[in-house]
């Protein structure tokens, strides 16, 4: 299949810097943007206009609520899909089934779900969730079993984490939202192979990513041989007409970071029980002197930021080359982000996406393609 491309909604804030920086005499330097509805609508319309298939709306302690934001942005767009991140355990599957059905009707079938089991114990506890890593994935599996059964009709369910008696959605969605589930642990691969439409992991250099996807395919062949599982990855991007200009932008991002910020971030990441987060941290080991870990793959963002660790940096042609390699390695869904998200959506949309269309990696008509119909239950 051709590659499907998604952009990122910066619900946690946006700007040219990764975080607050410091200038002389310890003064703080702040160039962050107001992420009100007007700005987020600009980002969404830019993504839609440049031909991205959809946008990922993250969930987290420092984010605006993705359901509320995406509901508002659906009225500002026409074909853009909204991949809403959610955490099982913080919302009941019966409620998510009802919300999903409503969103599908109001948006014309443009909802996708990004199921995030959670990998930062401290943040999970702040939401009142004290389950360990393995138990969280067990709960996710029950959550998805209930969710899919509700979309099919009435359900009764009794598990370790959820009990439902006579649950139902009065108006089930005619188009089921596709489910993206991420994680690098054995538990994540097991749950994704049984219940997800798309398995997601954070990008790594091609050999490591290829090996990870092969492990998931092997797991899926054993766990759910009758299901079709697709694969996706997530990373940042800095693409310019000339490679030297892209690298200048990358280097400028680090100008206002200090060693204390890097040490604090390293300590925070070390407490995560996410296998994927540990793999991201291992790419650079906190060393800011050697951040290009593969051609055009740079780890600067992950010095202080949790989440995806790699950034594609280079000319539009170089970046298109690397994306083509990712697609050849088995990536069918690619989620990108850039700082700031509004301007970078245009750099990528105008510079990289046309090259991918010329190569047949992207559908040539993707920029104007309507939202396709899907038979109810087709993503099960």
C-alpha positions in Angstrom: 0.0 0.0 0.0 1.1 3.6 -0.5 2.2 5.5 2.6 -0.3 7.5 4.6 1.1 10.7 6.2 -0.1 12.5 9.3 0.9 15.8 11.0 0.9 16.7 14.7 -1.3 19.0 16.6 0.8 20.8 19.2 -1.7 20.6 22.1 1.2 21.0 24.6 2.4 24.3 23.1 4.5 25.4 20.1 7.4 27.6 19.1 10.9 27.7 17.7 12.5 26.4 20.9 12.1 23.0 22.6 11.5 24.6 26.0 12.2 27.7 27.9 15.9 28.6 27.4 18.3 30.8 29.4 20.2 33.9 28.3 22.8 35.8 30.2 22.5 36.3 34.0 20.2 33.4 34.4 17.3 35.2 32.7 14.8 33.0 31.0 14.1 33.1 27.3 10.6 32.3 26.1 9.3 32.2 22.6 6.2 30.0 22.9 3.0 30.5 21.1 -0.6 30.8 22.3 -2.2 27.5 21.3 -5.7 28.7 21.2 -8.3 27.5 18.7 -7.3 30.0 16.1 -3.7 28.8 15.9 -4.6 25.1 16.1 -7.1 25.7 13.3 -4.3 27.2 11.2 -2.1 24.1 11.8 -5.0 21.8 10.9 -5.9 23.7 7.7 -2.2 23.8 6.7 -2.0 20.0 7.1 -5.1 19.4 5.2 -4.1 21.8 2.4 -0.7 20.2 2.0 -2.2 16.8 1.6 -1.6 15.1 4.9 -4.1 12.4 5.6 -4.7 13.4 9.2 -3.3 14.9 12.4 -2.4 13.3 15.7 -3.8 15.0 18.8 -1.8 13.9 21.9 -2.9 13.3 25.4 -1.0 14.3 28.5 -0.7 16.3 31.6 0.5 19.4 29.8 -1.9 19.1 26.8 -5.2 20.6 26.0 -7.9 17.9 25.9 -7.8 16.2 22.4 -11.5 15.3 22.2 -12.6 18.9 22.8 -10.0 20.4 20.5 -10.6 17.9 17.6 -14.4 18.3 17.9 -13.9 22.0 17.4 -11.4 21.6 14.6 -13.6 19.2 12.6 -15.8 22.2 11.8 -12.7 24.1 10.4 -11.7 21.3 8.0 -13.3 19.1 5.4 -11.4 15.8 4.9 -8.7 15.8 7.6 -8.8 12.9 9.9 -8.3 13.3 13.7 -6.2 10.7 15.5 -7.2 11.2 19.1 -4.9 9.8 21.7 -6.6 8.2 24.7 -5.5 6.1 27.7 -7.5 3.1 28.8 -8.2 3.3 32.5 -8.8 7.0 32.5 -12.0 6.6 30.4 -14.5 3.8 30.4 -14.7 1.8 27.1 -18.5 2.3 27.2 -18.0 6.1 27.2 -15.4 6.0 24.5 -17.7 3.9 22.3 -20.4 6.4 22.6 -18.1 9.4 22.1 -16.6 7.7 19.0 -20.0 7.1 17.5 -21.0 10.7 18.0 -17.7 12.0 16.6 -18.0 9.8 13.5 -21.5 11.1 12.8 -20.6 14.8 13.3 -17.3 14.6 11.4 -18.3 12.4 8.5 -16.3 9.4 9.6 -13.0 11.2 10.3 -12.0 9.7 13.7 -9.0 7.6 14.3 -8.0 6.4 17.8 -4.4 6.3 19.2 -4.5 4.0 22.2 -1.7 4.9 24.6 -1.2 2.5 27.5 1.1 4.9 29.3 4.8 4.7 30.1 5.6 7.3 32.7 4.6 6.0 36.1 4.7 9.5 37.7 2.3 11.0 35.2 0.0 7.9 35.5 -0.2 8.4 39.3 -1.0 12.0 38.8 -4.1 10.8 36.9 -4.9 8.4 39.7 -3.6 5.3 37.9 -1.3 3.1 40.0 -1.2 -0.1 37.9 2.2 -1.5 36.9 3.3 -1.8 33.2 2.1 -5.4 32.7 -1.3 -4.7 34.3 -1.8 -1.6 32.2 -1.5 -3.7 29.0 -3.9 -6.3 30.4 -6.4 -3.5 31.0 -5.8 -2.1 27.5 -6.6 -5.5 26.0 -9.9 -5.7 28.0 -10.7 -2.1 27.0 -10.3 -2.8 23.3 -12.3 -6.0 23.5 -15.2 -4.2 25.2 -14.9 -1.2 22.7 -15.1 -3.4 19.6 -18.0 -5.5 21.0 -20.0 -2.3 21.7 -19.5 -1.1 18.2 -21.0 -4.4 17.1 -24.0 -4.1 19.4 -25.0 -5.1 22.9 -22.3 -6.6 25.2 -21.8 -8.3 28.5 -18.3 -8.5 29.8 -16.6 -9.5 33.0 -12.8 -9.1 33.4 -10.2 -8.1 35.9 -10.5 -4.4 35.0 -13.9 -3.9 33.4 -17.3 -5.3 34.0 -20.2 -4.4 31.7 -23.8 -5.7 32.0 -26.0 -5.1 28.9 -23.7 -2.4 27.5 -24.7 -0.9 24.2 -24.3 2.1 21.9 -27.8 3.2 20.8 -26.4 4.5 17.4 -23.2 2.5 16.6 -20.9 4.2 14.1 -21.4 3.1 10.5 -17.7 3.5 10.0 -15.5 2.1 12.8 -12.6 4.3 13.8 -9.3 2.6 13.0 -7.2 1.8 16.1 -3.5 2.6 16.3 -1.7 1.1 19.3 1.9 1.8 20.2 4.6 0.3 22.3 7.9 -1.7 22.0 7.3 -4.3 24.8 6.2 -7.8 24.3 2.9 -6.9 25.9 2.3 -4.1 23.5 3.0 -6.3 20.5 0.6 -9.0 21.9 -2.2 -6.5 22.4 -1.6 -4.8 19.0 -1.6 -8.0 17.1 -5.0 -9.1 18.6 -6.9 -5.8 18.7 -5.2 -3.0 16.7 -5.5 -2.0 13.0 -2.1 -0.4 13.1 0.9 -1.1 15.2 2.9 2.0 16.1 6.5 2.4 17.4 8.8 5.4 17.6 11.3 5.5 14.7 14.8 4.2 15.0 17.6 3.8 12.5 16.4 1.5 9.7 18.1 -1.8 10.8 16.6 -1.5 14.3 13.2 -0.5 13.1 13.1 -3.3 10.5 14.0 -5.8 13.2 11.2 -4.5 15.5 8.6 -4.7 12.8 9.7 -8.2 12.0 9.2 -9.2 15.7 5.7 -7.8 15.6 4.9 -9.7 12.3 6.0 -12.9 13.9 3.9 -12.2 17.0 0.9 -11.4 14.9 1.3 -14.5 12.8 1.1 -16.6 16.0 -1.4 -14.6 18.0 -3.9 -13.5 15.3 -3.2 -15.2 12.0 -6.6 -14.3 10.6 -6.1 -10.5 11.1 -4.2 -8.0 8.9 -2.0 -5.7 10.9 -0.5 -2.6 9.4 2.6 -0.7 10.7 3.4 2.9 11.5 6.1 5.0 13.1 6.5 8.5 14.5 9.3 11.1 14.3 10.2 14.8 13.9 11.3 16.5 10.8 13.4 19.5 9.6 13.5 19.8 5.8 14.8 22.6 3.7 15.8 23.4 0.1 19.5 22.9 1.1 20.8 20.4 3.6 23.0 23.0 5.3 20.0 25.2 6.0 18.2 22.3 7.7 21.2 21.5 9.9 21.5 25.1 10.8 17.9 25.0 12.1 18.6 21.8 14.0 21.7 23.3 15.7 19.8 26.5 16.6 17.3 24.4 18.5 20.0 23.4 21.0 21.5 26.9 21.5 19.5 27.8 24.5 19.6 24.4 26.3 21.9 24.1 29.3 23.4 21.0 30.9 21.0 21.1 33.9 18.0 20.8 31.6 19.6 17.8 29.8 20.4 16.2 33.2 16.9 16.7 34.5 15.3 15.2 31.4 17.7 12.3 31.5 16.7 11.6 35.1 13.0 11.8 34.2 13.3 9.4 31.3 15.3 6.9 33.4 12.2 6.4 35.6 9.9 5.5 32.7 8.8 1.9 32.4 8.2 2.3 28.7 10.5 0.1 26.7 10.2 2.5 23.8 11.3 5.4 25.9 14.4 3.5 27.1 15.2 2.7 23.5 14.9 6.4 22.6 17.2 7.4 25.5 19.8 4.8 24.4 20.2 6.5 21.0 22.3 9.2 22.4 23.0 8.4 26.1 22.6 12.1 27.0 25.7 13.1 24.9 25.0 16.2 22.9 28.3 16.0 20.9 27.2 13.1 18.7 23.6 13.3 17.8 23.4 12.1 14.2 22.9 8.3 14.7 22.3 7.5 11.0 22.3 9.4 7.8 19.9 12.4 8.2 18.6 10.9 11.6 19.3 13.3 14.5 18.4 12.9 18.2 18.6 16.5 19.4 15.0 16.8 20.4 15.2 13.8 22.7 17.9 15.5 24.9 15.1 17.1 26.9 11.9 15.8 25.5 10.2 12.5 26.1 8.5 10.7 23.2 9.9 10.0 19.8 13.7 10.5 19.7 14.6 10.8 16.0 14.4 13.8 13.7 14.8 13.6 10.0 17.1 16.5 9.0 18.3 17.4 5.5 17.3 18.7 2.1 13.9 17.8 0.7 15.5 15.1 -1.5 17.5 13.6 1.4 14.4 13.5 3.6 12.3 12.0 0.8 15.1 9.3 0.4 14.9 8.4 4.1 11.1 8.3 4.1 11.2 6.1 1.0 13.5 3.7 2.9 11.1 3.7 5.9 8.3 2.8 3.5 10.4 0.0 1.9 11.2 -1.3 5.5 7.4 -1.8 6.0 6.1 1.5 7.4 2.6 2.2 6.0 1.7 5.1 8.3 4.1 7.9 9.2 3.3 10.6 11.8 5.5 13.7 11.6 6.0 16.8 13.7 8.2 20.0 13.4 8.9 23.2 15.3 6.9 25.4 14.8 4.2 23.1 13.5 2.6 25.7 11.2 5.6 26.6 9.2 7.1 23.1 9.1 3.8 21.7 7.7 4.4 24.0 4.7 8.1 23.1 4.4 7.3 19.4 4.3 4.1 19.7 2.3 5.6 21.8 -0.4 9.1 20.3 -0.4 8.9 16.6 0.5 5.4 15.4 -0.3 5.6 16.2 -4.0 8.8 14.1 -4.3 7.1 11.2 -2.6 4.1 11.4 -4.9 6.5 11.4 -8.0 8.1 8.2 -6.6 4.7 6.5 -6.0 5.3 6.4 -2.3 2.2 8.6 -1.8 -1.0 8.5 -3.7 -0.8 11.2 -6.4 -4.3 12.3 -5.6 -3.9 12.3 -1.8 -4.1 16.0 -1.5 -7.7 16.1 -2.8 -8.9 12.5 -2.0 -12.3 12.3 -0.1 -12.7 10.3 3.0 -13.3 6.7 1.9 -16.3 4.7 3.1 -15.7 1.7 5.3 -18.0 -1.2 6.1 -18.9 -1.3 9.7 -16.6 -3.7 11.5 -14.1 -3.7 8.7 -11.3 -2.8 11.0 -11.8 -5.6 13.5 
